[in-house]
Amino acid sequence: MKVFSVFGVSLSGKTTTIEHIIAELKRRGYRVGSVKNIHFEKFTLDLEGSNTWRHKQAGSELVVARGLRETGVLFPQKLGMDKILSYFDHDYVVVEGVADTVLPKILCAGEPGEIESRFNDLVFLISGRISNQLTEYKHVPVLNPLREIEKLVDVIEEKVAEKMPFVQGLDHCNACGSNCRDFAVGILKGERRREECVYVKDRVSLFIGQQEVKVNSSFVAGLRGLLDGLITQPENYNPLDEIKITIGKK
Ligand code: SF4
């Protein structure tokens, strides 16, 4: 699954850019999902007094509203991006309005000053209203979502790699000799390979009785993520250490 973020100030053209990207990715045959980050403090999908609101007030930790045309899944708390992305299994996921991740990013801007204040080394493309004025900024292409959507999605296909195990980064790990953010920048520049991350490497073997069961990298990343809180507890924890789990009789 490939994931990238589109960020920028309000009215910079983010949503228009995303609409056109999603439509073009779909036209190319990809399965596409999206996440919209909402910054309004009082935002809620649930109306006060509705039945689902009453379930939530009573303490339900996961409320599902199942209608004839839509199903809404309501968590009564803000989820982290890693958790949210674990519910997707699409070819591409577009994340709108989340800047604090190690995801590759498209920066949308309306004015040159908005680029200068937000530009960073995870930005691989610039779009939004500014694409009516510029074609390039510090060797990063500036592309218009209305007139140049094919070129724009070509860049996405070229630059966005498979999602790393942790989109918000792990501060303590450094097993790749780097941190998650610098590693993600290295991937974007073609200087590092995803497999160099210890959470991606196929180092997990699963045996049921004497029989080995094949596991894929999503399983490895999911398992390491689940164990993360536990395996950092011992002193001198080394991410390269072997982990043994035994379930059932010895
Ligand atoms: S090994 Fe992976 S999880 Fe650890 S710092 Fe490097 S990229 Fe991040």
Residues whose N, C-alpha, C, O or C-beta is under 5 A from the ligand:
A	BS01	SF4	L170 C173 N174 A175 C176 S178 N179 C180 F183 E196 C197 V198 Y199
